[in-house]
Amino acid sequence: MAPRRAFVVGAGVGGLSTALALSQAGVDVAIHERAQALEEFGAGLQLTPNATRVLARLGALDAVREAAMVPEAVCALRGSDDAVLMRLDLDDAERRWGAPYLALHRADLQQALARVAERRDMIRLTLGSTITKVVTGEHEVAIERTQDAAIVEEAADLLIGADGLRSRVRESLASGRGDEPAFTGRVAFRATIPAERVDLAWRKARVVLRLGPNAHVVHYPLRKASIVNVVAVIEDSWRGGETDHSWDGVADRPALDRAFAGWSDSTRRLLAAAKVWRAWPLYGRPALGSFALGRIAVVGDAAHPMVPFLAQGAAQAIEDAGALGTALAETGDVPQALAAYSRIRIARATRVQIEALRQGQVYHMKGAMALARDATMRLLGSRRLSARYDWLYGA
Ligand SMILES: Cc1cc2nc3c(=O)[nH]c(=O)nc-3n(C[C@H](O)[C@H](O)[C@H](O)COP(=O)(O)OP(=O)(O)OC[C@H]3O[C@@H](n4cnc5c(N)ncnc54)[C@H](O)[C@@H]3O)c2cc1C
C-alpha cells in the first residue's frame, strides 16, 4: 500500500527539501524541528546547478532565486599577491548545466523553502519538537519526542532523518563504534561584512577564492550586495565544543591573523574589515554502508557530512530529497523505496565527500606543489574548467 504519512526530523535545508519532495509523491509529512524558531543562523551558501535543478522540480526555485545573487564567475587568486590563477565564467551555467548557479544566505534559503512548504496542505512543521527515540517496525515507524516538556509517542509509515552532523536518527543505521563525527583539522572562520566597509571590487557578483599555504579564503556578496560573505579556512587544532552548536563558536582572532600574516594587502584588508568572526570546526563521518534501513532513511549531513570545499553540503542534501521523492513515487513499498533511494545516492554522495576533501588539499598546497597547481590552473581556460565540473553540476 502506498505510504501516507512520514516524519521528517529537522527543518534545515535537507529536511525542508525532503518534505517538499515527499508531498509531491503524495505523502503527508510532519516535520519536527527542535529549534523554537527558524532563526538567522549561518552565513553564505553556494547552490550549484545540480541542486537548483532539483529545486525547480520541487517547485521551490523561484522562491529561492528571489533571495539569491547570481555570480557571473568563480575566480581564483594567489593569496600572496592577488595574481589571477583561473576564472570560471558562469554566465553560461544555465545553458550548460540546465539550471542556475546561485549564492545566498543560509537563513534566506531556509526561509524560502519554509514558505513554499507552508503553502502545501500535506506538510506540517512543528517547532520546538525534539525527536528522542526512533524504532522501525514491520508496518510502521514509532517515535518518541519532547515538546513543551511533554513526551509524545506517535507512529507513521516512514521516517527521514534530516537531523544534521550529529544525527540521532543515524544511530538506527550505523553500527555505533567508529561512526562518531571526526575532526578534520580544519577550522572555517566566517563573517559577513556590511557593504559600506568593503572595496567595490569585493561587492561584484563573483565568487573569489584566495589560495595560500595551509589556508584559503572564499568571499562573495549576498543580499543584493548589501553584505559580503567571507569564509577563511585554516589548519588548526581547535575542535569546538563538539556540540550541535559548533557552527557558531567564538573565533580565535589571533589564530586567524597569524595564518594570513604573509598574504596580500587586499586579503588582509578584507579580513580586517570583518568585526565579528564565528568559528566552525569542520567534522566528517565515515561513509555509511546504506542510507536506509527498513522504514528509516537519512539525508544531508546526517547521511554524508562533507567539508565545504566543493560547496556541496546543501546541494547534496537537496539531491537526496529529489531522489527520495522519485523513489517513493515509483514504488509504494516503503522499505523497497528507501533501499532504492540509498542505492541511487550512495556512490555519488560518497564520491562528492571524497572529492571535497581532495579539493581542500589542493587549495592548501605549498612550495613546489603549489607552483605546479598554479601553473595548471593558469593553463585551464574557462571552457576546460567548466568541463571538469560537468560530472558534478550536470548530473
Ligand atoms: C546553524 C547552522 C548554520 C550553518 N551555516 C552554514 C553556512 O554558513 N555555510 C554553509 O555552507 N553551511 C552551513 N551550514 C550547513 C549546511 O546548512 C548543511 O551542510 C546543509 O544545508 C545540509 O543540511 P542538513 O539539512 O542535512 O542539516 P542541518 O542544516 O544541520 O539541519 C539539521 C536540522 O535538524 C535539527 N535537529 C537536529 N536534531 C534534531 C532532533 N533530535 N529533533 C528535531 N530536530 C533536530 C537541527 O536543529 C537542524 O535544524 C549550517 C548548518 C547549521 C545547522
Ligand as a Chemical Component Dictionary entry (heavy atoms), coordinates in Angstrom:
data_LIG
# 
_chem_comp.id                   LIG 
_chem_comp.type                 NON-POLYMER 
_chem_comp.pdbx_formal_charge   0 
_chem_comp.three_letter_code    LIG 
# 
loop_
_chem_comp_atom.comp_id 
_chem_comp_atom.atom_id 
_chem_comp_atom.alt_atom_id 
_chem_comp_atom.type_symbol 
_chem_comp_atom.charge 
_chem_comp_atom.model_Cartn_x 
_chem_comp_atom.model_Cartn_y 
_chem_comp_atom.model_Cartn_z 
_chem_comp_atom.pdbx_ordinal 
LIG C1  C1  C 0 23.067 26.580 12.335 1  
LIG C2  C2  C 0 23.688 26.154 11.037 2  
LIG C3  C3  C 0 24.415 27.074 10.293 3  
LIG C4  C4  C 0 25.004 26.690 9.085  4  
LIG N1  N1  N 0 25.713 27.620 8.390  5  
LIG C5  C5  C 0 26.272 27.272 7.210  6  
LIG C6  C6  C 0 26.976 28.223 6.448  7  
LIG O1  O1  O 0 27.079 29.377 6.828  8  
LIG N2  N2  N 0 27.557 27.849 5.280  9  
LIG C7  C7  C 0 27.463 26.547 4.833  10 
LIG O2  O2  O 0 27.994 26.218 3.760  11 
LIG N3  N3  N 0 26.782 25.620 5.528  12 
LIG C8  C8  C 0 26.185 25.946 6.702  13 
LIG N4  N4  N 0 25.513 25.020 7.404  14 
LIG C9  C9  C 0 25.495 23.658 6.854  15 
LIG C10 C10 C 0 24.555 23.468 5.762  16 
LIG O3  O3  O 0 23.361 24.172 6.005  17 
LIG C11 C11 C 0 24.350 21.975 5.698  18 
LIG O4  O4  O 0 25.571 21.324 5.439  19 
LIG C12 C12 C 0 23.438 21.588 4.558  20 
LIG O5  O5  O 0 22.430 22.529 4.370  21 
LIG C13 C13 C 0 22.781 20.223 4.836  22 
LIG O6  O6  O 0 21.980 20.417 5.964  23 
LIG P1  P1  P 0 21.031 19.386 6.664  24 
LIG O7  O7  O 0 19.629 19.844 6.453  25 
LIG O8  O8  O 0 21.385 18.000 6.297  26 
LIG O9  O9  O 0 21.442 19.563 8.192  27 
LIG P2  P2  P 0 21.403 20.860 9.120  28 
LIG O10 O10 O 0 21.462 22.099 8.349  29 
LIG O11 O11 O 0 22.425 20.622 10.172 30 
LIG O12 O12 O 0 19.939 20.779 9.773  31 
LIG C14 C14 C 0 19.610 19.812 10.753 32 
LIG C15 C15 C 0 18.376 20.283 11.498 33 
LIG O13 O13 O 0 17.908 19.235 12.331 34 
LIG C16 C16 C 0 17.558 19.753 13.582 35 
LIG N5  N5  N 0 17.654 18.653 14.551 36 
LIG C17 C17 C 0 18.779 18.009 14.947 37 
LIG N6  N6  N 0 18.480 17.024 15.822 38 
LIG C18 C18 C 0 17.129 17.047 15.988 39 
LIG C19 C19 C 0 16.227 16.256 16.766 40 
LIG N7  N7  N 0 16.642 15.243 17.546 41 
LIG N8  N8  N 0 14.891 16.556 16.713 42 
LIG C20 C20 C 0 14.434 17.576 15.922 43 
LIG N9  N9  N 0 15.261 18.357 15.171 44 
LIG C21 C21 C 0 16.588 18.089 15.192 45 
LIG C22 C22 C 0 18.545 20.874 13.817 46 
LIG O14 O14 O 0 18.102 21.816 14.751 47 
LIG C23 C23 C 0 18.668 21.476 12.405 48 
LIG O15 O15 O 0 17.716 22.489 12.173 49 
LIG C24 C24 C 0 24.884 25.354 8.616  50 
LIG C25 C25 C 0 24.141 24.413 9.374  51 
LIG C26 C26 C 0 23.532 24.817 10.577 52 
LIG C27 C27 C 0 22.723 23.809 11.369 53 
# 
loop_
_chem_comp_bond.comp_id 
_chem_comp_bond.atom_id_1 
_chem_comp_bond.atom_id_2 
_chem_comp_bond.value_order 
_chem_comp_bond.pdbx_ordinal 
LIG C1  C2  SING 1  
LIG C2  C3  SING 2  
LIG C2  C26 DOUB 3  
LIG C3  C4  DOUB 4  
LIG C4  N1  SING 5  
LIG C4  C24 SING 6  
LIG N1  C5  DOUB 7  
LIG C5  C6  SING 8  
LIG C5  C8  SING 9  
LIG C6  O1  DOUB 10 
LIG C6  N2  SING 11 
LIG N2  C7  SING 12 
LIG C7  O2  DOUB 13 
LIG C7  N3  SING 14 
LIG N3  C8  DOUB 15 
LIG C8  N4  SING 16 
LIG N4  C9  SING 17 
LIG N4  C24 SING 18 
LIG C9  C10 SING 19 
LIG C10 O3  SING 20 
LIG C10 C11 SING 21 
LIG C11 O4  SING 22 
LIG C11 C12 SING 23 
LIG C12 O5  SING 24 
LIG C12 C13 SING 25 
LIG C13 O6  SING 26 
LIG O6  P1  SING 27 
LIG P1  O7  DOUB 28 
LIG P1  O8  SING 29 
LIG P1  O9  SING 30 
LIG O9  P2  SING 31 
LIG P2  O10 DOUB 32 
LIG P2  O11 SING 33 
LIG P2  O12 SING 34 
LIG O12 C14 SING 35 
LIG C14 C15 SING 36 
LIG C15 O13 SING 37 
LIG C15 C23 SING 38 
LIG O13 C16 SING 39 
LIG C16 N5  SING 40 
LIG C16 C22 SING 41 
LIG N5  C17 SING 42 
LIG N5  C21 SING 43 
LIG C17 N6  DOUB 44 
LIG N6  C18 SING 45 
LIG C18 C19 SING 46 
LIG C18 C21 DOUB 47 
LIG C19 N7  SING 48 
LIG C19 N8  DOUB 49 
LIG N8  C20 SING 50 
LIG C20 N9  DOUB 51 
LIG N9  C21 SING 52 
LIG C22 O14 SING 53 
LIG C22 C23 SING 54 
LIG C23 O15 SING 55 
LIG C24 C25 DOUB 56 
LIG C25 C26 SING 57 
LIG C26 C27 SING 58 
# 
